[in-house]
Amino acid sequence: MNFSSETVDFLVIGGGVAGLRAAIELAPRGSVLVLTKDKATESTTGYAQGGVAVALSDEDEVCIHYEDTVKAGDGLCNEEAVKVLVEEGPACILELMSWGADFDKEGSKLSFTIEAAHTRKRILHSHGDSTGKEIERVLIKKARSFPSVRRYDFAFTLDLITEDGRCIGATVLRGDSIINVFARAVILATGGAGQLYSRTTNPVISTGDGIAIAYRAGALIVDMEFIQFHPTTLYSPGAPQFLLSEAMRGEGAVLRNIHGQRFMHHYHEMSELASRDTVARAIVSEMVKTGARHVYLDLRHLDRDFVKKRFPQIYTTCLQYDIDITEDMIPVCPAAHYIMGGVSTDLAGETGIKGLFAAGEVACTGVHGANRLASNSLCWRGWSSAQGPAGVH
Ligand SMILES: Cc1cc2nc3c(=O)[nH]c(=O)nc-3n(C[C@H](O)[C@H](O)[C@H](O)COP(=O)(O)OP(=O)(O)OC[C@H]3O[C@@H](n4cnc5c(N)ncnc54)[C@H](O)[C@@H]3O)c2cc1C
């Protein structure tokens, strides 16, 4: 084992939407090192399908997006954080588009869809159901355009380095080397923890490392009881726990129990478009009642060509397991999807430890309350120059 050390201005741990956006914001203000524990493109961000919620359509308003978010959060959202999300979202999306993000359009206008617990069509999507890949592509390209940003892939962060109660860097395992990276500010952007569950939509990198690392350094961890289960993941022998986007129900797909009966209207007035927690619980109730390990998602009544064009990735993946989603009902069951809790931060991403910041799924500002509104996690602003890591000296 080799031991070495190096110094940068900003150390960003994680290369998903949160880490990349942080790196881009910090790049003009000093040297930035981005660490990922796998290859550059292996993040939850790249797997996001349905889209990104933003109040940009003619029928929508920022205050309605705010109300929907607070309602889905079950009265437990930090309302100041929700305001930041919904008010700054439109400018963030326009910025992403100016960097080259290609969201789907109808004619010359952006195409918006609806997902559970949204009362307006406000979800932008890309290449049908590959929104995360597009956002990741654009952010990786933008981050690479700054000479001040370097990255180490396959670099596993083991722990933070603290001195006198202040975070001054992190210890990283890279190949057969242990590197102490010292920095003015450290930004944790390590994503979620779905892999703690036997059924999850999350990729193998989502093992909650950032929460454990921050906890060991003495940071405050909050709201860990709030885990979101996605209602519909593929349940088929030999198939992966593949997510079937909520946008499918937004476009008219319905749920049926194993006897072929619709049931959501017994549980909520919004039926299939009730919030995720409600739909996931209703599915589990039906599974218990019928003694089955799944229910069905049914799109057979929708136009075949529309379904193939709107959900190309899902169509192709299901076909590999002998399920033609235009002709067959899809066996589905809930799986752990998103962690609302995490490392407690203020609205500038600052944790209780000087020099340590957190952003993205690892962080908890309280914006999602007890239940994240669908598609509310891919839109993230950077910091103004007065706030955040650049202000640390
Ligand atoms: C299948 C799926 C579909 C989704 N669809 C949507 C959607 O349509 N809309 C939406 O808003 N949200 C969606 N989400 C949620 C959303 O994708 C995530 O919340 C978001 O992408 C998290 O971004 P992040 O930057 O915080 O973390 P991630 O994108 O997960 O990135 C984490 C980064 O941290 C790195 N890392 C982790 N641990 C370490 C370590 N110890 N050392 C070094 N690096 C480390 C990883 O290598 C990775 O680069 C979906 C999630 C899943 C799983």
PDBQT file of the ligand as one rigid body, heavy atoms in Angstrom, charges set to zero:
ROOT
HETATM    1  C1  LIG A 401     -34.060   4.070 -11.151  1.00  0.00    +0.000 C 
HETATM    2  C2  LIG A 401     -34.206   5.485 -10.632  1.00  0.00    +0.000 A 
HETATM    3  C3  LIG A 401     -34.981   6.396 -11.318  1.00  0.00    +0.000 A 
HETATM    4  C4  LIG A 401     -35.112   7.699 -10.849  1.00  0.00    +0.000 A 
HETATM    5  N1  LIG A 401     -35.855   8.588 -11.571  1.00  0.00    +0.000 NA
HETATM    6  C5  LIG A 401     -35.928   9.878 -11.165  1.00  0.00    +0.000 A 
HETATM    7  C6  LIG A 401     -36.629  10.843 -11.939  1.00  0.00    +0.000 A 
HETATM    8  O1  LIG A 401     -37.161  10.542 -13.000  1.00  0.00    +0.000 OA
HETATM    9  N2  LIG A 401     -36.683  12.119 -11.474  1.00  0.00    +0.000 N 
HETATM   10  C7  LIG A 401     -36.072  12.502 -10.297  1.00  0.00    +0.000 A 
HETATM   11  O2  LIG A 401     -36.171  13.688  -9.916  1.00  0.00    +0.000 OA
HETATM   12  N3  LIG A 401     -35.396  11.605  -9.558  1.00  0.00    +0.000 NA
HETATM   13  C8  LIG A 401     -35.290  10.321  -9.960  1.00  0.00    +0.000 A 
HETATM   14  N4  LIG A 401     -34.588   9.416  -9.211  1.00  0.00    +0.000 N 
HETATM   15  C9  LIG A 401     -33.840   9.902  -8.043  1.00  0.00    +0.000 C 
HETATM   16  C10 LIG A 401     -32.593  10.675  -8.522  1.00  0.00    +0.000 C 
HETATM   17  O3  LIG A 401     -32.041  10.010  -9.657  1.00  0.00    +0.000 OA
HETATM   18  C11 LIG A 401     -31.529  10.756  -7.436  1.00  0.00    +0.000 C 
HETATM   19  O4  LIG A 401     -32.094  11.206  -6.256  1.00  0.00    +0.000 OA
HETATM   20  C12 LIG A 401     -30.418  11.714  -7.835  1.00  0.00    +0.000 C 
HETATM   21  O5  LIG A 401     -29.923  11.400  -9.122  1.00  0.00    +0.000 OA
HETATM   22  C13 LIG A 401     -29.288  11.649  -6.819  1.00  0.00    +0.000 C 
HETATM   23  O6  LIG A 401     -28.212  12.409  -7.302  1.00  0.00    +0.000 OA
HETATM   24  P1  LIG A 401     -26.918  12.574  -6.409  1.00  0.00    +0.000 P 
HETATM   25  O7  LIG A 401     -25.971  13.414  -7.196  1.00  0.00    +0.000 OA
HETATM   26  O8  LIG A 401     -27.290  13.009  -5.049  1.00  0.00    +0.000 OA
HETATM   27  O9  LIG A 401     -26.341  11.071  -6.263  1.00  0.00    +0.000 OA
HETATM   28  P2  LIG A 401     -25.908  10.007  -7.378  1.00  0.00    +0.000 P 
HETATM   29  O10 LIG A 401     -26.360  10.395  -8.724  1.00  0.00    +0.000 OA
HETATM   30  O11 LIG A 401     -26.297   8.678  -6.875  1.00  0.00    +0.000 OA
HETATM   31  O12 LIG A 401     -24.319  10.092  -7.365  1.00  0.00    +0.000 OA
HETATM   32  C14 LIG A 401     -23.580   9.585  -6.259  1.00  0.00    +0.000 C 
HETATM   33  C15 LIG A 401     -22.108   9.697  -6.580  1.00  0.00    +0.000 C 
HETATM   34  O13 LIG A 401     -21.365   9.470  -5.376  1.00  0.00    +0.000 OA
HETATM   35  C16 LIG A 401     -20.305   8.577  -5.621  1.00  0.00    +0.000 C 
HETATM   36  N5  LIG A 401     -19.976   7.891  -4.354  1.00  0.00    +0.000 N 
HETATM   37  C17 LIG A 401     -20.794   7.237  -3.504  1.00  0.00    +0.000 A 
HETATM   38  N6  LIG A 401     -20.099   6.779  -2.439  1.00  0.00    +0.000 NA
HETATM   39  C18 LIG A 401     -18.805   7.151  -2.626  1.00  0.00    +0.000 A 
HETATM   40  C19 LIG A 401     -17.593   6.973  -1.896  1.00  0.00    +0.000 A 
HETATM   41  N7  LIG A 401     -17.548   6.293  -0.735  1.00  0.00    +0.000 N 
HETATM   42  N8  LIG A 401     -16.447   7.489  -2.398  1.00  0.00    +0.000 NA
HETATM   43  C20 LIG A 401     -16.447   8.170  -3.597  1.00  0.00    +0.000 A 
HETATM   44  N9  LIG A 401     -17.558   8.383  -4.332  1.00  0.00    +0.000 NA
HETATM   45  C21 LIG A 401     -18.726   7.879  -3.842  1.00  0.00    +0.000 A 
HETATM   46  C22 LIG A 401     -20.832   7.647  -6.690  1.00  0.00    +0.000 C 
HETATM   47  O14 LIG A 401     -19.756   7.002  -7.360  1.00  0.00    +0.000 OA
HETATM   48  C23 LIG A 401     -21.613   8.639  -7.573  1.00  0.00    +0.000 C 
HETATM   49  O15 LIG A 401     -20.720   9.285  -8.478  1.00  0.00    +0.000 OA
HETATM   50  C24 LIG A 401     -34.459   8.093  -9.653  1.00  0.00    +0.000 A 
HETATM   51  C25 LIG A 401     -33.704   7.170  -8.946  1.00  0.00    +0.000 A 
HETATM   52  C26 LIG A 401     -33.571   5.866  -9.427  1.00  0.00    +0.000 A 
HETATM   53  C27 LIG A 401     -32.755   4.889  -8.646  1.00  0.00    +0.000 C 
ENDROOT
TORSDOF 0
